[in-house]
Amino acid sequence: MQIAHLTFPDKPLFLAPMEDVTNGPFRLLCKRFGADMVYTEFVSADALIRGVSRTEQKLQVDDRERPVAIQIYGKDPMAMADAARIAEEAKPDLIDINFGCPVRKVAGKGAGAGLLRNVPLMLDITRAVVGAVKTPVTVKTRLGWSESQKIIVDLAESLQDCGIAALTIHGRTREQMYKGDADWTLIGEVKNNPRMHIPIIGNGDVTTGQCAAECFDRYGVDAVMVGRAAIGHPWVFSEMKHYLETGSEMPPLSFAEQIGILKQHIDQTIDWLDERRGILHIRRHLAVSPTFKGIPNFKETRVAMLRAETRQELFEILDRLA
């Protein structure tokens, strides 16, 4: 499978862009465990143009991550074009436009999935970004705004006409947020539309290798994007790759191996940010990591783990578990 100049192996797996999740250390971990492409957290066009330091930090990419995409969002074509030019200076392999974020502070202000209610503006933004940079541009969006407004089949053709190099579709509407089941039937319809010639990447509820295999085999997508299943579980890519290659489940990593990976993630996140912000960031991963499922009488330890304020305190709790 190919996106512009990038060539991927058969049945590639991509790490989805997730705010407060897919920072540099996490992207590197997912890459280590088999992610074929990774995406940054989404980057506000307005904040990037203003030179907000925390936003600029999101542009930092490591050559070991490649191929890597920087994702930007906004609601003004000129601002998005300017932001794309700034992002291009970080030398990403792709620039991705976020037309899918459903949260109120983004979609409610007319950006992200909010643009599903203003398709002409969405297309203006897409054309502006494509025209502003030499780096290939891709788009990530949803099925539509609501159950009665699933517009993705026609929208996909219009986005393709704007010159994008690939399209990622999350199989939910904005109205659904992250609730209910992802509907892959329309993703498959877009992929099987004879007028579509760019790669189609499917996203939504891919949690296991068996899920990924079904998405490839039933819907014919060119790549599968993995989101929430990777939080606190970066080795999920190894598990999925093993299933796709062998048709069987990978032997689980030992508890000690999993703890070791999580400790490495903690170290790298603190080094990336600082101890206070790193600990706050890592709590999101620890809270949902499958490593701790099934441990008897774990509630008090879990509370202590998520309240720990220093690396030493957190490591002492994890070492007692191991």
Buried (B, 14 or more C-beta within 10 A) or exposed (E): BEBBEBEBEEBBBBBBBBBEBBBBBBBBBBBBBBBBBBBBBBBBBBBBBEEBEEBBBBBEBEEEBBBBBBBBBBBBBBBBBBBBBBBBEBEBBBBBBBBBBBBEEBBEEBBBBBBBBBBEBBBBBBBBBBEBBEBBBBBBBBBBBEEEBBBBBEBBEBBBEBBBBBBBBBBBBBBBEEEEEBBBEBBBBBBEBEEBEBBBBBBBBBBBBBBBBBBBEEBEBBBBBBBBBBBBBBBBBBBBBBBBEEEEEBEEBEEEEBBBBBBBBBBBBBEBBEBEEBBEBBBBBBEBBEBBEEEEEEEEBBEBBBEBEEBEEBBEBBEEBE
